[in-house]
């Protein structure tokens, strides 16, 4: 839990700078300089990845550094199937969209998010929705969210978590909806959060740029056999 709070403070600070969320926890400097990792440098699989005294870009300082990772979670999708943060490992890239049922801009972009999900499927990626109203498993809110998704033809997976989980608290802390983030196969949040709907050229271009970056790095890692 301590490591999760460390991550949460760092991500909250990052998003707060964009006006997206309010900070949830106290804390100082939660980020470490990867070039100063020393013997603590470690890849996600636990193997050392120092090179010439410097921690490689894809690695982190120590096994406990969660500073730029999506919080670990155990939850459900809207159809009642269990999900965990392990879902990220199965995707070359995951676009996570935070929304709620009374948010007009959120609903307006559901069609574009579904189209994006279909495109990402061909590249091994996916879109995941997180409806803030469903956090905690409220049955009425889940039903409403499912009806909205169906009406807009949005077939991609939507998930929720317990209220007191770090992922649940992260969702509740968001102040600007919709907010969209990009997560790589290792669960790292990449680039800046996209605030507002992606159903316009500028927003989609910004999102696509981050997606392309993650896909390119994922392909490079696959070629190196690091996956």
C-alpha positions in Angstrom: 0.0 0.0 0.0 2.9 2.3 0.8 4.3 2.0 -2.7 0.9 2.6 -4.2 0.5 5.8 -2.3 3.9 6.9 -3.5 2.8 6.3 -7.0 -0.5 8.1 -6.4 1.1 11.2 -5.1 3.4 11.4 -8.1 0.7 10.9 -10.7 -1.7 13.3 -8.9 1.0 15.9 -9.0 1.5 15.3 -12.7 -2.2 15.6 -13.5 -2.7 18.5 -11.1 -0.2 20.4 -13.2 -2.6 20.0 -16.1 -5.6 21.0 -14.0 -7.1 17.5 -14.2 -7.1 16.4 -10.6 -6.6 17.4 -7.0 -3.8 15.8 -4.9 -4.9 13.1 -2.5 -1.8 12.5 -0.5 1.1 14.3 1.2 4.5 13.7 -0.1 7.7 15.3 -1.3 9.7 14.5 -4.4 8.4 11.1 -5.5 10.4 10.9 -8.7 14.0 9.5 -8.9 16.6 10.3 -11.4 17.1 7.1 -13.4 20.7 7.9 -14.2 21.4 7.7 -10.4 19.8 4.3 -9.8 23.0 2.4 -9.1 22.5 -1.2 -8.1 18.7 -0.6 -7.6 18.1 -0.3 -11.3 15.6 -3.1 -12.3 13.4 -4.0 -15.2 9.8 -5.1 -14.7 10.8 -8.7 -14.8 13.3 -8.1 -12.0 16.4 -8.5 -14.1 19.2 -6.0 -13.8 19.4 -3.6 -16.7 22.3 -1.2 -15.9 24.4 -0.2 -18.9 27.5 1.8 -18.4 26.4 2.8 -15.0 23.1 4.2 -16.2 19.6 2.7 -15.8 18.0 2.1 -19.2 15.0 4.2 -20.2 12.6 1.3 -20.0 13.6 0.5 -16.5 13.0 1.9 -13.0 15.0 2.7 -9.9 14.4 -0.3 -7.7 11.6 -2.8 -7.6 9.5 -0.4 -5.4 9.4 2.6 -7.7 5.8 2.9 -8.8 6.1 6.6 -9.6 4.7 6.5 -13.2 2.6 3.4 -13.1 -1.2 3.0 -13.1 -2.1 1.7 -9.6 -2.5 -2.1 -9.2 -6.2 -3.0 -9.0 -8.7 -5.8 -8.7 -12.1 -5.0 -10.1 -14.9 -6.0 -12.5 -16.1 -5.1 -15.9 -19.7 -3.9 -16.4 -20.7 -7.5 -17.3 -19.5 -8.8 -14.0 -16.2 -10.4 -15.2 -13.2 -10.0 -12.9 -10.3 -7.8 -14.1 -6.9 -6.8 -12.7 -4.1 -4.5 -13.8 -2.7 -7.6 -15.5 -4.8 -6.6 -18.5 -2.1 -4.1 -19.5 0.4 -6.9 -20.1 -1.9 -8.3 -22.8 -2.0 -5.1 -24.8 0.7 -3.3 -26.8 -1.0 -0.1 -25.7 -4.0 0.7 -23.5 -6.0 3.9 -23.8 -7.8 4.5 -20.5 -10.7 6.9 -20.6 -12.3 8.3 -17.5 -15.9 9.5 -17.8 -19.3 9.7 -16.1 -22.8 9.2 -17.2 -24.0 12.8 -16.8 -21.1 14.3 -18.8 -22.2 15.4 -22.2 -18.6 15.7 -23.7 -17.9 12.2 -22.3 -20.9 10.7 -24.1 -20.2 12.6 -27.3 -16.8 10.9 -27.7 -17.9 7.3 -27.0 -18.3 6.6 -30.8 -14.8 7.9 -31.5 -13.4 5.8 -28.6 -15.1 2.7 -30.0 -13.6 3.4 -33.5 -10.2 3.9 -31.9 -10.6 0.6 -30.0 -11.3 -1.2 -33.3 -8.2 0.3 -34.8 -6.0 -0.6 -31.8 -7.3 -4.2 -31.8 -5.4 -4.7 -35.1 -2.2 -3.5 -33.4 -2.7 -5.5 -30.2 -4.1 -2.6 -28.2 -7.3 -1.6 -26.6 -9.5 1.1 -25.1 -10.7 0.7 -21.5 -13.4 2.9 -20.1 -13.7 3.8 -16.4 -17.1 5.4 -15.5 -16.7 7.3 -12.2 -20.4 6.6 -11.4 -19.8 2.9 -11.3 -17.0 2.9 -8.8 -18.0 0.7 -5.9 -20.3 -1.4 -8.1 -23.6 0.6 -7.9 -26.0 -1.6 -9.9 -28.2 1.3 -11.1 -25.1 3.3 -12.3 -23.7 0.2 -14.0 -27.1 -0.3 -15.8 -27.2 3.4 -16.9 -23.6 3.3 -18.1 -24.2 0.1 -20.1 -27.3 1.7 -21.7 -25.3 4.7 -22.7 -22.5 2.6 -24.2 -25.0 0.5 -26.1 -26.8 3.6 -27.5 -23.5 5.0 -28.8 -22.4 1.6 -30.1 -19.4 1.6 -27.8 -18.4 -2.1 -27.4 -15.0 -1.7 -25.6 -14.5 -2.9 -22.1 -15.5 -0.7 -19.2 -14.3 -1.5 -15.7 -14.7 -0.3 -12.1 -13.0 -0.8 -8.7 -13.8 -0.7 -5.0 -14.4 2.8 -3.6 -11.5 2.6 -1.2 -9.0 1.2 -3.7 -6.2 3.4 -5.0 -7.6 3.1 -8.5 -11.0 4.1 -7.2 -9.6 7.1 -5.4 -7.7 8.1 -8.5 -10.9 8.1 -10.5 -12.8 10.1 -7.8 -9.9 12.7 -7.7 -10.3 13.6 -11.4 -11.8 17.1 -11.7 -12.0 17.4 -15.5 -14.0 14.9 -17.6 -13.4 13.3 -19.9 -9.7 12.6 -19.1 -7.8 10.1 -21.2 -4.4 8.6 -20.4 -2.2 6.1 -22.3 -0.7 3.1 -20.6 2.0 0.8 -21.9 2.4 -3.0 -21.5 4.2 -2.6 -18.2 1.5 -0.4 -16.7 3.4 2.8 -17.1 1.4 6.0 -17.8 3.0 7.6 -20.9 2.9 11.2 -21.9 0.4 13.9 -20.7 -3.2 13.3 -19.9 -5.6 14.3 -22.6 -8.2 16.6 -21.1 -11.6 16.9 -22.9 -13.1 14.9 -25.6 -11.0 13.3 -28.3 -13.7 13.9 -30.9 -11.9 16.8 -32.5 -8.8 16.8 -34.7 -6.4 18.5 -32.3 -7.2 16.2 -29.4 -7.1 13.1 -31.4 -3.8 14.1 -33.0 -2.3 14.6 -29.5 -3.6 11.2 -28.3 -2.5 9.4 -31.4 1.0 10.8 -31.0 1.3 9.2 -27.6 -0.2 6.0 -28.8 2.3 5.8 -31.7 5.2 6.4 -29.3 4.1 3.5 -27.1 3.5 1.2 -30.0 6.9 2.0 -31.4 8.7 1.3 -28.1 6.6 -1.9 -27.7 7.7 -3.1 -31.1 11.3 -2.4 -30.3 11.1 -4.3 -27.1 9.5 -7.2 -28.9 12.3 -7.3 -31.4 14.9 -7.3 -28.6 13.1 -10.1 -26.9 12.6 -8.1 -23.7 8.9 -8.9 -23.4 
